[in-house]
Amino acid sequence: MTAPSETPISLTRTRTPNTRPADASLSFGKVFTDHMFVMDYIEGKGWHDPRVVPYGPLTLDPATSVLHYGQAIFDGLKAFRGADGAIRLFRAQRHAERLNKSARALCIPEMDPGLVRRSFEAIVAADHAWVPSSPGTSLYIRPTVIATDVMLGVHPAHSYTYFVICSPVGAYYKEGVKPVRILATDTHVRAVQGGLGEAKTAANYAASLSAQQEAERAGYTQVLWLDGVERKWIDEVGTMNIMMRIGDEVITPPLAGTILDGVTRNSILQLLRDWGHKVSERKVSIDEVMQAGRDGTLREMWGTGTAAVVSPVGELGYKGETIRIGQGQTGALTQKLYDAITAIQYGRAPDPHGWTSVVKAPVTA
Ligand SMILES: *Cc1c(COP(=O)(O)O)cnc(C)c1O
């Protein structure tokens, strides 16, 4: 039982709109727009009452189950204002479907994907003036579902809240795409087969914090995660998917239960195939990559995710050894992928796969 995709979404406008910060002052996820989307679920009634309301605190009983056991999922996508003034969402349908995939993994009742997609459009339309326009800026959209039962028993909840908040974000790369140093860890594990690695859930982020802190203390930016059983196969980097170019092959770990099915990963694999590159979704060991680094065949390595699009890896550390990749510079293919994806997002290039959708902003303010 669920609200169907065409369910009307009500709109209550704020009476105290905030002043939008200047584009140049924007960073990531610190400022939020005037409104939020909310929808509730109660067992027996299903998802109901989709609405756009003034942004504000949620009131939760201290015994609310999500606060104790983490039954929570989220996603993250962006809206871009093009040079033509149009606001485009990037792959909204795929993000809506992935939210449901995460829901299944955490026993959260699914929503109609069409309604989820409309929730993104409704909140962006209501706060369209908040979509920044300077190069590289965007509106980050954060859909989230939390369990709201007031009880301390451990089982899937009977009530949930879905909300969507938005944050205008600054250019990720203010001075051009910049490589990072990453550290492969064989002491911490992010996810294992049969666990939650394929879901976008708070628990995975909680599991990543101490390794991330250790990497930062050692002078690195991100953790390169290895599989939890053999501590040998590469999974992901930080909260991004990972790709490497060894010789003429672009390799990325397969979707086999422990990594997230990234929308950026999927988009990049499609572009690489369009361009005729040899692309392999296969297991790749840390030893293979370190060896390729030593013998000079590791030409490029980069992370992929909505926030950065691509994040080139300039240095990789593992067991006390450090290899430099592409003299620590952004590789040509990495840069080409960044340019191609962002050109589609901002409407500067044709969109042959139909990844973007224009949000109709209300004509009257
Ligand atoms: C969100 C996320 C990614 C990147 O996914 P995109 O859809 O490309 O933003 C990769 N890995 C993890 C663990 C993530 O949470």
The ligand as an SDF file (V2000), in Angstrom:
LIG
                    3D

 15 15  0  0  0  0  0  0  0  0999 V2000
   26.8450    7.7580   -2.3500 C   0  0  0  0  0  0  0  0  0  0  0  0
   27.9610    6.7770   -2.3980 C   0  0  0  0  0  0  0  0  0  0  0  0
   28.7320    6.5660   -3.5590 C   0  0  0  0  0  0  0  0  0  0  0  0
   28.5940    7.3960   -4.8100 C   0  0  0  0  0  0  0  0  0  0  0  0
   27.3420    7.2540   -5.4070 O   0  0  0  0  0  0  0  0  0  0  0  0
   26.8190    8.3600   -6.4360 P   0  0  0  0  0  0  0  0  0  0  0  0
   25.4610    7.8810   -6.7840 O   0  0  0  0  0  0  0  0  0  0  0  0
   27.7410    8.3470   -7.5860 O   0  0  0  0  0  0  0  0  0  0  0  0
   26.8240    9.6520   -5.7080 O   0  0  0  0  0  0  0  0  0  0  0  0
   29.6910    5.5790   -3.5340 C   0  0  0  0  0  0  0  0  0  0  0  0
   29.9160    4.8450   -2.4250 N   0  0  0  0  0  0  0  0  0  0  0  0
   29.2020    5.0320   -1.3020 C   0  0  0  0  0  0  0  0  0  0  0  0
   29.4920    4.1870   -0.1200 C   0  0  0  0  0  0  0  0  0  0  0  0
   28.2130    6.0010   -1.2440 C   0  0  0  0  0  0  0  0  0  0  0  0
   27.5340    6.1760   -0.1120 O   0  0  0  0  0  0  0  0  0  0  0  0
  1  2  1  0
  2  3  1  0
  2 14  2  0
  3  4  1  0
  3 10  2  0
  4  5  1  0
  5  6  1  0
  6  7  2  0
  6  8  1  0
  6  9  1  0
 10 11  1  0
 11 12  2  0
 12 13  1  0
 12 14  1  0
 14 15  1  0
M  END
$$$$
